[in-house]
Structures are given as C-alpha cells and as structure tokens.
C-alpha cells in the first residue's frame, strides 16, 4: 500500500518520507518489523517505542511514524498522537472492516463476558447471523475459537481480527470494551451500533487513579455509539451517561425503561417478567444468581436497540447455556458442589457469594486471592466481603505476577479483622484447592474465585499452566484410586 493511502485521515505534522513509498508491512513492536515496513513508535507506560526506532531500522523499516523526530536519516511521519494514528493505520491497512458489520460494545466492571456470550447467542438465534466475539475468555469467529491475550486487543490486531471476521462472513460483532482500550485508543474510529454499560465498582485504580476517572473512561464508549443502553440502578449511571450524544435505553430491577418484575431465583437459573413501555414478557435464563437478572436485562436492552422484539429475545435467552468460568459447576462424585467463577473485584465477590447464598444447603466456602501488580486498595475490601458472606475462607494466590504472594495475602487479611469467620492461608493455589476439597462437608458449596476461564497462573513474568478443572480431576482420580 502506498504511504499516502495509509495516512488517510491521519493528521500529520511533518513528513520526510515520499508519499508514493510502497509500505510492505506495519509493526509497533520492533522485534516484529519486516523489511520495507512502517514502524509505529508508541509512547507506552512501561516503555517508549521511540527507543526502539534504531532496532526497527536495523530490521529493515523503510519509514517510521512517531511523536518525536527520530535520530538519523530514516524517513519519518511526525504525528501528535501515535496511538491514535496506529488505530487509523489499522483501519486503512485492513480496509475499515468494522464499517461493514454491526458492532456492539459492552463495557463495565462486571458482567461483560457473560453479556457478550448471551448476546452473541441471541443474535445467532434471532437473526440467523454469523457473529464474531471479542473478549476476556476468547475470541470467536462464528464457532471458531481463537486465543486472546487481553480483553480488548491493541488497535492494529483488533482491525486484523475485524478483517478476518468480515472475510469469514460475519455480519455482527459483539465485543468487550475495557476502560484501558477506551483510554489507549484501541477502539478509536469504530462506530458501535450499540454501546452497553453494565455497572461500575472498584477495579483498575492502579491505572485510572480515581473512581471518577474510571467512570469517565467507561463513558467514552457512548461518544462513539449510535445508540446506548445502561444500568439505571448503578450508582454511577448519572455520571456515565451525562454527556452521551446518542439515544439511550435504560434498564434495571427498579429503575429504567426496561425493568424486571416478579424475580425468582433458583439453582437452575432465574425467572422474571421483562417490562418495557407497557409490554411484559416472561424471561428464563439458566444461569443462577441475582446478577444474571442484570446481565439478561442488558442483553435484552441491547437487542431492543438493534430492533429485535422483546419476545423474540426472551425466547432466545431461554435456550442459552452458561459461560465457562462464570458460575461454572464442576462435577465431583461427592455430596458437595464446586463452582469456578472469575470474581476478581469486591463487587464480583459479593455477587457470587450472594448468588450462592440463595441456593446453598450447607456451608458457603470461598477460595480466593488478589492479583499482583494491580489495585492494592481492593484487597482488604475483598477480604471483608468474603468474611461477611461466606462460612469459611481459603485465602490463596491469584496471579501474583512480580509481587510476593505472602505480601498480597497480607493486604487481604486486614479485611478479616473484627469478623468471626474461620479461615486458612495457603499461598500455593493447587494445595489450597486440595485443602478445600479435603475439608469439604456434606452440602457445601465451594467457590474457586478469581481464575474462571484462565488455564494459567502468572508468577513473575512467567505464565504457568494451571487449570483448576484439571486440579479437581487429579484429586478425584487420586481419591478414587485409593478407595
């Protein structure tokens, strides 16, 4: 592609590269740079891509896009914001594939993954559409599963994924949109048909600093949406919607255009009557827990914004199944239940414990930890909520990353002070799971919180294999063999 075509709609401050230069490839990681390619130098938070311009040139880069003039005589394109420019480069390079599809973005602290899976299933059932999915668990093109490293990919990879989806015949895309992605221009230039806000609770304050900043980051989604749907019961609803330029549909158990009446919670899922502007439709979702009501309402609201009838949406939801790592039941041959759930915030811990309290016949036991190199402020809060709502705690490691696991646990334990809830500390997560199973009592519900869909544990900079389902299976095999 000619450089002139590649720079379409990118504000350029200065350029020394010839506009008719043929660009063979694009990279923003100097290690991936190819001869004849353009290297985009991104000013990051951990490192500055401008430092790697010499390496990119050595690898054969014929042009550099940057915010600072490079040293030497390499042809360059100077821009004000190389992150924003990279997003537009991706759109130009891949032919703006998102424009040919209906894209729905889901943001919020909790519920994004379940919401996107339910909405994908609904669109497939109601419209017969081929739907792409982008999110925390995995990326999908129809039924094809693709590996993912983060909730929302970097802008260039995101455009490549859109291209693959469009080429495969996808007409719709449902994607999780993280606050990081909104702040770091990963979704810049994408026009969402619907932007959906689920809720806001403490998380990622290591990046955003304050809850107000975190909320304002989420609110950016509505700035690039043709329509919006939001949880009117959430305390941050007013702030997140105050400057939204698109028409909005609100939902909630108590407040909103779309509400839930006659809510009934059971082990097999939730039932309620969805009511919207004089219309009432019975809804069943086979995922237990009060938070499922909000997830379902959000899905119904997004579908309604896309023009799908409420009754059709409800019929599709009734046929949907659960999501891996979200209140996932792992069968064991004994008289207790194990659930795996990706609860990594105080609010998520409260939600899953409250849900289990609704149907547990025995003790509610929770095994949990907190991620290293992340918001330290939530650690005692998670401990306090767990101690208030569970009958027994097993405090362990999540992804310690570069922090000492014992130091992370030490940040959790102050939240347990003043409570009478018994607990044990076992930093080794595998040993912790085995401990919980060793000491299980009849009718117990054991919640393994924090890993969810993940099949690894990050220790230092190393990603080590750890699938909790395999840990449980190995334990069952050992016990069965001994018996």
ZIFENQUI-V688806 format. One record per run of one state. SS is the DSSP state (H for helix, E for strand, - for the rest). FROM is the first residue (numbers start at 0). TO is the last residue. If there is no record, write none. Layout:
SS|FROM|TO, SS|FROM|TO
This chain:
-|0|0, E|1|1, H|2|5, -|6|12, E|13|14, -|15|20, E|21|21, -|22|24, E|25|26, -|27|28, H|29|31, -|32|36, E|37|39, -|40|41, E|42|42, -|43|46, E|47|47, H|48|58, -|59|61, E|62|65, -|66|74, E|75|77, -|78|80, H|81|93, -|94|95, H|96|99, -|100|100, E|101|106, -|107|110, H|111|126, -|127|129, E|130|133, -|134|137, E|138|140, -|141|142, E|143|145, -|146|153, H|154|166, -|167|170, E|171|175, -|176|177, H|178|182, -|183|190, E|191|191, -|192|192, E|193|196, -|197|203, H|204|207, -|208|209, H|210|222, -|223|223, E|224|224, -|225|225, E|226|230, -|231|235, H|236|240, -|241|245, E|246|251, -|252|256, E|257|265, -|266|267, E|268|275, -|276|277, E|278|284, -|285|289, H|290|304, -|305|308, H|309|316, -|317|321, E|322|322, -|323|324, E|325|325, -|326|326, E|327|329, -|330|335, E|336|340, -|341|344, H|345|356, -|357|362, E|363|367, -|368|376, H|377|388, -|389|390, E|391|394, -|395|399, E|400|400, -|401|403, H|404|415, -|416|420, E|421|424, -|425|427, H|428|437, -|438|443, E|444|448, -|449|454, E|455|458, -|459|460, E|461|464, -|465|466, H|467|481, -|482|482
